[in-house]
Amino acid sequence: MKRRELLVGLAAGAIAAGSACEAQEGQARYTNEIALPKPKVAGSVSLEEAIERRRSVRTFGPGPLPVGTIGQLLWAGQGVTSPDGKRAAPSAGALYPLELYVVTATEVMHYLPHGHRAETRESPDLRPQLKDLAVGQASVGAAPALIVVAAEPGRLSQRYGARDKAYTDHEVGHAAENMLLQAVVLGLVAVTVGAVDGPRAARTLALPPGQTVVYLIPVGFPA
């Protein structure tokens, strides 16, 4: 009987290990890490002007965004802005459940707030697939850069229990508005897209387990 129990236990362990491997294989592997240009903390457009000028724009001019411009947008959303690690957008308990990604025609970028860095991987253009998962909204497929706001509410669960999702949603709004205003200051146009199939989008992007896509922000130069 003990031998049988041992064999059953070993088989179960093997199945669990196989499942873990499959989960890891489904997660994207980033092949390159880059230091982003230092973010600017002063600009020529006042906060009041940026608020007044912010509009949802769904058409974009040609040309990719420079990496420094992308980095500035990501910094506005989740950049570290204090010596103790606090970020640009407020977060319940400073637990930071958000992850920011950028999808372009040739790669996917994952923002690493500490050290203002990013890890990147070459990729086929995923924007058409994400467009389909966002009820066919043309801006998702047309923007030269698509900011993906992903969330892992579980980071808040131990402290906040059932309130984890609500608090995560609050933070998404804080971070998104920061990036929209930063886009205005940079002379860019953008729009927010909330109608997206989050779990399927996360699988399309091969995000880590526990993360789902909650918001898309197409951004680019004015048409």
C-alpha atoms as an extended CHARMM CRD file, in Angstrom:
* protein
*
       223  EXT
         1         1  MET       CA              0.0000000000        0.0000000000        0.0000000000  PROA      1               0.0000000000
         2         2  LYS       CA              2.8000000000        2.3800000000        0.8660000000  PROA      2               0.0000000000
         3         3  ARG       CA              4.5090000000        1.5690000000       -2.4430000000  PROA      3               0.0000000000
         4         4  ARG       CA              1.2940000000        2.3440000000       -4.3310000000  PROA      4               0.0000000000
         5         5  GLU       CA              0.8840000000        5.6510000000       -2.4700000000  PROA      5               0.0000000000
         6         6  LEU       CA              4.4730000000        6.5440000000       -3.2760000000  PROA      6               0.0000000000
         7         7  LEU       CA              3.9670000000        5.8490000000       -6.9950000000  PROA      7               0.0000000000
         8         8  VAL       CA              0.7570000000        7.8760000000       -7.0230000000  PROA      8               0.0000000000
         9         9  GLY       CA              2.5610000000       10.7420000000       -5.3100000000  PROA      9               0.0000000000
        10        10  LEU       CA              5.4080000000       10.6330000000       -7.8020000000  PROA      10              0.0000000000
        11        11  ALA       CA              2.9860000000       10.6080000000      -10.7250000000  PROA      11              0.0000000000
        12        12  ALA       CA              1.0840000000       13.5630000000       -9.3110000000  PROA      12              0.0000000000
        13        13  GLY       CA              4.3290000000       15.4550000000       -8.8330000000  PROA      13              0.0000000000
        14        14  ALA       CA              5.3310000000       14.7680000000      -12.4070000000  PROA      14              0.0000000000
        15        15  ILE       CA              1.9810000000       16.0140000000      -13.6920000000  PROA      15              0.0000000000
        16        16  ALA       CA              2.2670000000       19.1720000000      -11.5890000000  PROA      16              0.0000000000
        17        17  ALA       CA              5.8030000000       19.7740000000      -12.8020000000  PROA      17              0.0000000000
        18        18  GLY       CA              4.6680000000       19.2790000000      -16.3950000000  PROA      18              0.0000000000
        19        19  SER       CA              1.8580000000       21.7840000000      -15.9160000000  PROA      19              0.0000000000
        20        20  ALA       CA              4.2920000000       24.3220000000      -14.4610000000  PROA      20              0.0000000000
        21        21  CYS       CA              6.6020000000       23.8470000000      -17.4380000000  PROA      21              0.0000000000
        22        22  GLU       CA              3.7120000000       24.3750000000      -19.8410000000  PROA      22              0.0000000000
        23        23  ALA       CA              2.7630000000       27.5930000000      -18.0320000000  PROA      23              0.0000000000
        24        24  GLN       CA              6.3350000000       28.8200000000      -18.2260000000  PROA      24              0.0000000000
        25        25  GLU       CA              6.5660000000       27.8830000000      -21.9020000000  PROA      25              0.0000000000
        26        26  GLY       CA              3.4570000000       29.9720000000      -22.5900000000  PROA      26              0.0000000000
        27        27  GLN       CA              5.1100000000       33.0260000000      -21.0600000000  PROA      27              0.0000000000
        28        28  ALA       CA              7.1540000000       35.2620000000      -23.3380000000  PROA      28              0.0000000000
        29        29  ARG       CA             10.9110000000       35.3110000000      -22.9720000000  PROA      29              0.0000000000
        30        30  TYR       CA             12.5320000000       38.6970000000      -23.4260000000  PROA      30              0.0000000000
        31        31  THR       CA             15.8860000000       38.6300000000      -25.1670000000  PROA      31              0.0000000000
        32        32  ASN       CA             17.2360000000       42.1180000000      -24.6110000000  PROA      32              0.0000000000
        33        33  GLU       CA             17.3260000000       44.6920000000      -21.8180000000  PROA      33              0.0000000000
        34        34  ILE       CA             17.8720000000       48.3680000000      -22.5010000000  PROA      34              0.0000000000
        35        35  ALA       CA             18.3990000000       51.4600000000      -20.3770000000  PROA      35              0.0000000000
        36        36  LEU       CA             15.8840000000       54.1070000000      -21.3920000000  PROA      36              0.0000000000
        37        37  PRO       CA             16.9720000000       57.7610000000      -21.7630000000  PROA      37              0.0000000000
        38        38  LYS       CA             16.6410000000       59.6850000000      -18.5300000000  PROA      38              0.0000000000
        39        39  PRO       CA             13.1050000000       61.0860000000      -18.2090000000  PROA      39              0.0000000000
        40        40  LYS       CA             12.6060000000       64.8250000000      -18.3970000000  PROA      40              0.0000000000
        41        41  VAL       CA             11.0250000000       66.5020000000      -15.3810000000  PROA      41              0.0000000000
        42        42  ALA       CA             10.4140000000       69.9190000000      -16.9690000000  PROA      42              0.0000000000
        43        43  GLY       CA              8.6020000000       70.8050000000      -20.1710000000  PROA      43              0.0000000000
        44        44  SER       CA              7.3250000000       73.7190000000      -22.2060000000  PROA      44              0.0000000000
        45        45  VAL       CA              3.6290000000       72.9360000000      -21.6340000000  PROA      45              0.0000000000
        46        46  SER       CA              2.0070000000       73.6680000000      -18.2820000000  PROA      46              0.0000000000
        47        47  LEU       CA             -0.2010000000       71.1330000000      -16.5040000000  PROA      47              0.0000000000
        48        48  GLU       CA             -3.1830000000       73.4240000000      -17.0540000000  PROA      48              0.0000000000
        49        49  GLU       CA             -2.5060000000       73.6180000000      -20.7870000000  PROA      49              0.0000000000
        50        50  ALA       CA             -2.1170000000       69.8550000000      -21.0260000000  PROA      50              0.0000000000
        51        51  ILE       CA             -5.4600000000       69.3190000000      -19.2700000000  PROA      51              0.0000000000
        52        52  GLU       CA             -7.1650000000       71.7840000000      -21.5880000000  PROA      52              0.0000000000
        53        53  ARG       CA             -5.6680000000       70.2620000000      -24.7410000000  PROA      53              0.0000000000
        54        54  ARG       CA             -6.1530000000       66.5920000000      -23.9220000000  PROA      54              0.0000000000
        55        55  ARG       CA             -8.5470000000       64.9390000000      -26.3800000000  PROA      55              0.0000000000
        56        56  SER       CA             -9.1750000000       61.3890000000      -27.5830000000  PROA      56              0.0000000000
        57        57  VAL       CA             -7.6720000000       61.0960000000      -31.0670000000  PROA      57              0.0000000000
        58        58  ARG       CA             -7.9650000000       57.8920000000      -33.0980000000  PROA      58              0.0000000000
        59        59  THR       CA             -5.9110000000       58.6600000000      -36.2060000000  PROA      59              0.0000000000
        60        60  PHE       CA             -2.1460000000       58.9030000000      -36.3190000000  PROA      60              0.0000000000
        61        61  GLY       CA              0.6190000000       60.1030000000      -38.5570000000  PROA      61              0.0000000000
        62        62  PRO       CA              3.2800000000       57.7550000000      -39.9460000000  PROA      62              0.0000000000
        63        63  GLY       CA              6.5570000000       56.9630000000      -38.2980000000  PROA      63              0.0000000000
        64        64  PRO       CA              7.5950000000       55.0610000000      -35.1740000000  PROA      64              0.0000000000
        65        65  LEU       CA              8.0170000000       56.7820000000      -31.8310000000  PROA      65              0.0000000000
        66        66  PRO       CA             11.6120000000       57.2600000000      -30.6300000000  PROA      66              0.0000000000
        67        67  VAL       CA             12.5660000000       55.0230000000      -27.7310000000  PROA      67              0.0000000000
        68        68  GLY       CA             13.1050000000       58.0720000000      -25.5040000000  PROA      68              0.0000000000
        69        69  THR       CA              9.5610000000       59.2300000000      -26.1870000000  PROA      69              0.0000000000
        70        70  ILE       CA              8.1690000000       55.8110000000      -25.3210000000  PROA      70              0.0000000000
        71        71  GLY       CA             10.2560000000       55.7850000000      -22.1580000000  PROA      71              0.0000000000
        72        72  GLN       CA              8.9160000000       59.1930000000      -21.1430000000  PROA      72              0.0000000000
        73        73  LEU       CA              5.3320000000       57.9610000000      -21.5310000000  PROA      73              0.0000000000
        74        74  LEU       CA              6.0130000000       54.8520000000      -19.4670000000  PROA      74              0.0000000000
        75        75  TRP       CA              7.7700000000       56.8810000000      -16.7900000000  PROA      75              0.0000000000
        76        76  ALA       CA              4.6880000000       59.1220000000      -16.5170000000  PROA      76              0.0000000000
        77        77  GLY       CA              2.5740000000       56.0430000000      -15.9220000000  PROA      77              0.0000000000
        78        78  GLN       CA              4.7100000000       53.9650000000      -13.5600000000  PROA      78              0.0000000000
        79        79  GLY       CA              8.1230000000       55.5850000000      -13.2500000000  PROA      79              0.0000000000
        80        80  VAL       CA              9.9160000000       55.7210000000       -9.9100000000  PROA      80              0.0000000000
        81        81  THR       CA              9.8220000000       59.3180000000       -8.6690000000  PROA      81              0.0000000000
        82        82  SER       CA             11.2200000000       59.1710000000       -5.1390000000  PROA      82              0.0000000000
        83        83  PRO       CA             14.2330000000       57.6440000000       -3.3780000000  PROA      83              0.0000000000
        84        84  ASP       CA             12.0110000000       55.2150000000       -1.4620000000  PROA      84              0.0000000000
        85        85  GLY       CA             10.6100000000       53.7080000000       -4.6630000000  PROA      85              0.0000000000
        86        86  LYS       CA              7.2860000000       55.5280000000       -4.8680000000  PROA      86              0.0000000000
        87        87  ARG       CA              5.9470000000       55.8830000000       -8.3960000000  PROA      87              0.0000000000
        88        88  ALA       CA              4.3350000000       58.5340000000      -10.5600000000  PROA      88              0.0000000000
        89        89  ALA       CA              0.8150000000       57.1340000000      -10.0300000000  PROA      89              0.0000000000
        90        90  PRO       CA             -0.6330000000       56.4160000000       -6.5670000000  PROA      90              0.0000000000
        91        91  SER       CA             -1.1170000000       52.7840000000       -5.5740000000  PROA      91              0.0000000000
        92        92  ALA       CA             -2.9890000000       51.2050000000       -2.6600000000  PROA      92              0.0000000000
        93        93  GLY       CA             -0.3920000000       50.2900000000       -0.0610000000  PROA      93              0.0000000000
        94        94  ALA       CA              2.3510000000       51.0590000000       -2.6110000000  PROA      94              0.0000000000
        95        95  LEU       CA              1.9360000000       47.4730000000       -3.8590000000  PROA      95              0.0000000000
        96        96  TYR       CA              1.8270000000       48.4080000000       -7.5700000000  PROA      96              0.0000000000
        97        97  PRO       CA             -0.2490000000       45.7590000000       -9.3470000000  PROA      97              0.0000000000
        98        98  LEU       CA              0.2470000000       47.2840000000      -12.8090000000  PROA      98              0.0000000000
        99        99  GLU       CA              2.6420000000       46.2650000000      -15.5740000000  PROA      99              0.0000000000
       100       100  LEU       CA              3.1540000000       48.3620000000      -18.7120000000  PROA      100             0.0000000000
       101       101  TYR       CA              3.9600000000       46.9330000000      -22.1310000000  PROA      101             0.0000000000
       102       102  VAL       CA              4.3740000000       48.5650000000      -25.5240000000  PROA      102             0.0000000000
       103       103  VAL       CA              3.5440000000       46.7930000000      -28.7940000000  PROA      103             0.0000000000
       104       104  THR       CA              4.9680000000       48.0410000000      -32.0850000000  PROA      104             0.0000000000
       105       105  ALA       CA              5.1390000000       46.5410000000      -35.5580000000  PROA      105             0.0000000000
       106       106  THR       CA              8.3180000000       44.6380000000      -34.7060000000  PROA      106             0.0000000000
       107       107  GLU       CA              8.6150000000       44.1320000000      -30.9540000000  PROA      107             0.0000000000
       108       108  VAL       CA              7.0710000000       43.9770000000      -27.5200000000  PROA      108             0.0000000000
       109       109  MET       CA              8.5710000000       46.0360000000      -24.7030000000  PROA      109             0.0000000000
       110       110  HSD       CA              8.0410000000       45.4950000000      -20.9680000000  PROA      110             0.0000000000
       111       111  TYR       CA              8.7380000000       48.4630000000      -18.7120000000  PROA      111             0.0000000000
       112       112  LEU       CA             10.9500000000       47.9580000000      -15.6400000000  PROA      112             0.0000000000
       113       113  PRO       CA             10.3450000000       51.0020000000      -13.4050000000  PROA      113             0.0000000000
       114       114  HSD       CA             13.3480000000       50.5320000000      -11.1270000000  PROA      114             0.0000000000
       115       115  GLY       CA             16.2970000000       51.8890000000      -13.0340000000  PROA      115             0.0000000000
       116       116  HSD       CA             14.0010000000       53.1740000000      -15.8170000000  PROA      116             0.0000000000
       117       117  ARG       CA             14.7230000000       50.1930000000      -18.0470000000  PROA      117             0.0000000000
       118       118  ALA       CA             12.8590000000       47.9370000000      -20.4300000000  PROA      118             0.0000000000
       119       119  GLU       CA             13.1650000000       44.3800000000      -21.6010000000  PROA      119             0.0000000000
       120       120  THR       CA             12.2980000000       43.7730000000      -25.2360000000  PROA      120             0.0000000000
       121       121  ARG       CA             11.6680000000       40.9050000000      -27.6160000000  PROA      121             0.0000000000
       122       122  GLU       CA             11.2430000000       40.7690000000      -31.3520000000  PROA      122             0.0000000000
       123       123  SER       CA              7.7280000000       39.8060000000      -32.3440000000  PROA      123             0.0000000000
       124       124  PRO       CA              5.4410000000       39.5750000000      -35.3440000000  PROA      124             0.0000000000
       125       125  ASP       CA              3.0330000000       42.5010000000      -35.4010000000  PROA      125             0.0000000000
       126       126  LEU       CA              0.4610000000       41.7190000000      -32.6910000000  PROA      126             0.0000000000
       127       127  ARG       CA             -1.5610000000       44.8940000000      -33.1960000000  PROA      127             0.0000000000
       128       128  PRO       CA             -4.0440000000       43.3160000000      -35.6660000000  PROA      128             0.0000000000
       129       129  GLN       CA             -4.8130000000       40.5210000000      -33.1770000000  PROA      129             0.0000000000
       130       130  LEU       CA             -5.2260000000       42.9860000000      -30.3350000000  PROA      130             0.0000000000
       131       131  LYS       CA             -7.4770000000       45.0880000000      -32.5700000000  PROA      131             0.0000000000
       132       132  ASP       CA             -9.7300000000       42.0600000000      -33.0640000000  PROA      132             0.0000000000
       133       133  LEU       CA             -9.8350000000       41.5680000000      -29.2860000000  PROA      133             0.0000000000
       134       134  ALA       CA            -10.8310000000       45.2260000000      -28.8580000000  PROA      134             0.0000000000
       135       135  VAL       CA            -14.0640000000       44.9030000000      -30.8700000000  PROA      135             0.0000000000
       136       136  GLY       CA            -12.2530000000       45.8950000000      -34.0420000000  PROA      136             0.0000000000
       137       137  GLN       CA            -11.3360000000       49.4250000000      -32.9920000000  PROA      137             0.0000000000
       138       138  ALA       CA             -9.1520000000       50.7480000000      -35.8210000000  PROA      138             0.0000000000
       139       139  SER       CA             -6.9400000000       52.8890000000      -33.5600000000  PROA      139             0.0000000000
       140       140  VAL       CA             -5.5180000000       49.7760000000      -31.8900000000  PROA      140             0.0000000000
       141       141  GLY       CA             -4.1510000000       48.4920000000      -35.1710000000  PROA      141             0.0000000000
       142       142  ALA       CA             -3.1640000000       51.8730000000      -36.5960000000  PROA      142             0.0000000000
       143       143  ALA       CA             -1.1190000000       53.4670000000      -33.7970000000  PROA      143             0.0000000000
       144       144  PRO       CA              2.6670000000       53.1860000000      -34.1740000000  PROA      144             0.0000000000
       145       145  ALA       CA              2.8760000000       52.4060000000      -30.4590000000  PROA      145             0.0000000000
       146       146  LEU       CA              0.2470000000       50.5840000000      -28.4310000000  PROA      146             0.0000000000
       147       147  ILE       CA              0.6350000000       50.8990000000      -24.6630000000  PROA      147             0.0000000000
       148       148  VAL       CA             -0.8340000000       47.8920000000      -22.8980000000  PROA      148             0.0000000000
       149       149  VAL       CA             -1.8070000000       48.3320000000      -19.2590000000  PROA      149             0.0000000000
       150       150  ALA       CA             -1.8580000000       44.9270000000      -17.5970000000  PROA      150             0.0000000000
       151       151  ALA       CA             -2.7480000000       44.2070000000      -14.0100000000  PROA      151             0.0000000000
       152       152  GLU       CA             -2.1730000000       41.5330000000      -11.4080000000  PROA      152             0.0000000000
       153       153  PRO       CA             -4.7710000000       42.2280000000       -8.6720000000  PROA      153             0.0000000000
       154       154  GLY       CA             -3.4230000000       39.3220000000       -6.6580000000  PROA      154             0.0000000000
       155       155  ARG       CA             -0.5830000000       41.5430000000       -5.4800000000  PROA      155             0.0000000000
       156       156  LEU       CA             -3.1780000000       43.3920000000       -3.3960000000  PROA      156             0.0000000000
       157       157  SER       CA             -5.2030000000       40.4030000000       -2.2000000000  PROA      157             0.0000000000
       158       158  GLN       CA             -3.3370000000       39.5840000000        0.9930000000  PROA      158             0.0000000000
       159       159  ARG       CA             -3.8090000000       43.0960000000        2.3540000000  PROA      159             0.0000000000
       160       160  TYR       CA             -7.1060000000       44.1550000000        0.7850000000  PROA      160             0.0000000000
       161       161  GLY       CA             -8.9940000000       40.9380000000        0.0880000000  PROA      161             0.0000000000
       162       162  ALA       CA            -12.0350000000       41.3690000000       -2.1430000000  PROA      162             0.0000000000
       163       163  ARG       CA            -11.2070000000       45.0370000000       -2.6980000000  PROA      163             0.0000000000
       164       164  ASP       CA             -8.1410000000       44.1310000000       -4.7560000000  PROA      164             0.0000000000
       165       165  LYS       CA             -9.8160000000       44.5430000000       -8.1590000000  PROA      165             0.0000000000
       166       166  ALA       CA            -11.4680000000       47.8640000000       -7.3010000000  PROA      166             0.0000000000
       167       167  TYR       CA             -8.1960000000       49.3100000000       -6.0500000000  PROA      167             0.0000000000
       168       168  THR       CA             -6.4090000000       48.0200000000       -9.1500000000  PROA      168             0.0000000000
       169       169  ASP       CA             -8.9970000000       49.6910000000      -11.3810000000  PROA      169             0.0000000000
       170       170  HSD       CA             -8.4400000000       52.9710000000       -9.5420000000  PROA      170             0.0000000000
       171       171  GLU       CA             -4.7290000000       52.7420000000      -10.2270000000  PROA      171             0.0000000000
       172       172  VAL       CA             -5.2840000000       52.0320000000      -13.9160000000  PROA      172             0.0000000000
       173       173  GLY       CA             -7.1460000000       55.3400000000      -14.1770000000  PROA      173             0.0000000000
       174       174  HSD       CA             -4.4000000000       57.2390000000      -12.3550000000  PROA      174             0.0000000000
       175       175  ALA       CA             -1.6160000000       55.8200000000      -14.5550000000  PROA      175             0.0000000000
       176       176  ALA       CA             -3.5570000000       56.2200000000      -17.8120000000  PROA      176             0.0000000000
       177       177  GLU       CA             -4.3470000000       59.8840000000      -17.2270000000  PROA      177             0.0000000000
       178       178  ASN       CA             -0.7030000000       60.5620000000      -16.4310000000  PROA      178             0.0000000000
       179       179  MET       CA              0.3160000000       59.0340000000      -19.7610000000  PROA      179             0.0000000000
       180       180  LEU       CA             -2.3820000000       60.8940000000      -21.6860000000  PROA      180             0.0000000000
       181       181  LEU       CA             -1.2460000000       64.2360000000      -20.2900000000  PROA      181             0.0000000000
       182       182  GLN       CA              2.3750000000       63.3360000000      -20.9590000000  PROA      182             0.0000000000
       183       183  ALA       CA              1.4150000000       62.5910000000      -24.5690000000  PROA      183             0.0000000000
       184       184  VAL       CA              0.0130000000       66.1120000000      -24.9050000000  PROA      184             0.0000000000
       185       185  VAL       CA              3.2240000000       67.6170000000      -23.5670000000  PROA      185             0.0000000000
       186       186  LEU       CA              5.2280000000       65.5620000000      -26.0890000000  PROA      186             0.0000000000
       187       187  GLY       CA              3.0740000000       66.7290000000      -28.9900000000  PROA      187             0.0000000000
       188       188  LEU       CA              1.4820000000       63.3120000000      -29.4370000000  PROA      188             0.0000000000
       189       189  VAL       CA             -2.1040000000       62.1330000000      -29.7320000000  PROA      189             0.0000000000
       190       190  ALA       CA             -3.6760000000       59.1810000000      -27.9570000000  PROA      190             0.0000000000
       191       191  VAL       CA             -6.9070000000       57.4920000000      -26.9780000000  PROA      191             0.0000000000
       192       192  THR       CA             -7.8790000000       54.9910000000      -24.3040000000  PROA      192             0.0000000000
       193       193  VAL       CA             -9.5370000000       51.6940000000      -25.1820000000  PROA      193             0.0000000000
       194       194  GLY       CA            -11.2880000000       49.8190000000      -22.4070000000  PROA      194             0.0000000000
       195       195  ALA       CA            -13.3310000000       47.4090000000      -24.5440000000  PROA      195             0.0000000000
       196       196  VAL       CA            -10.7790000000       44.6130000000      -24.7260000000  PROA      196             0.0000000000
       197       197  ASP       CA            -10.9400000000       40.9030000000      -23.9790000000  PROA      197             0.0000000000
       198       198  GLY       CA             -8.3440000000       41.0270000000      -21.2150000000  PROA      198             0.0000000000
       199       199  PRO       CA             -7.6050000000       37.3130000000      -20.7040000000  PROA      199             0.0000000000
       200       200  ARG       CA             -7.3030000000       36.5990000000      -24.4390000000  PROA      200             0.0000000000
       201       201  ALA       CA             -5.1540000000       39.6880000000      -24.9530000000  PROA      201             0.0000000000
       202       202  ALA       CA             -2.8910000000       38.4890000000      -22.1410000000  PROA      202             0.0000000000
       203       203  ARG       CA             -2.5150000000       35.1330000000      -23.8870000000  PROA      203             0.0000000000
       204       204  THR       CA             -1.7900000000       36.8500000000      -27.1990000000  PROA      204             0.0000000000
       205       205  LEU       CA              1.0020000000       38.7890000000      -25.5160000000  PROA      205             0.0000000000
       206       206  ALA       CA              2.1420000000       35.7030000000      -23.5650000000  PROA      206             0.0000000000
       207       207  LEU       CA              1.9890000000       37.5860000000      -20.2630000000  PROA      207             0.0000000000
       208       208  PRO       CA              2.9290000000       35.8900000000      -16.9800000000  PROA      208             0.0000000000
       209       209  PRO       CA              0.2460000000       33.8890000000      -15.1370000000  PROA      209             0.0000000000
       210       210  GLY       CA             -2.0200000000       36.1060000000      -13.0430000000  PROA      210             0.0000000000
       211       211  GLN       CA             -1.7830000000       39.1260000000      -15.3410000000  PROA      211             0.0000000000
       212       212  THR       CA             -4.6640000000       40.3440000000      -17.4910000000  PROA      212             0.0000000000
       213       213  VAL       CA             -4.9570000000       43.2440000000      -19.9200000000  PROA      213             0.0000000000
       214       214  VAL       CA             -7.2520000000       45.9960000000      -18.6590000000  PROA      214             0.0000000000
       215       215  TYR       CA             -6.5530000000       48.9830000000      -20.9050000000  PROA      215             0.0000000000
       216       216  LEU       CA             -5.0100000000       49.8080000000      -24.2620000000  PROA      216             0.0000000000
       217       217  ILE       CA             -3.6220000000       53.2380000000      -25.1710000000  PROA      217             0.0000000000
       218       218  PRO       CA             -2.8790000000       53.7320000000      -28.8710000000  PROA      218             0.0000000000
       219       219  VAL       CA             -0.4720000000       56.6570000000      -29.2250000000  PROA      219             0.0000000000
       220       220  GLY       CA              1.4130000000       58.3470000000      -32.0250000000  PROA      220             0.0000000000
       221       221  PHE       CA              2.1610000000       61.5480000000      -33.9030000000  PROA      221             0.0000000000
       222       222  PRO       CA             -0.7720000000       63.6550000000      -35.1100000000  PROA      222             0.0000000000
       223       223  ALA       CA             -2.0280000000       62.7880000000      -38.5990000000  PROA      223             0.0000000000
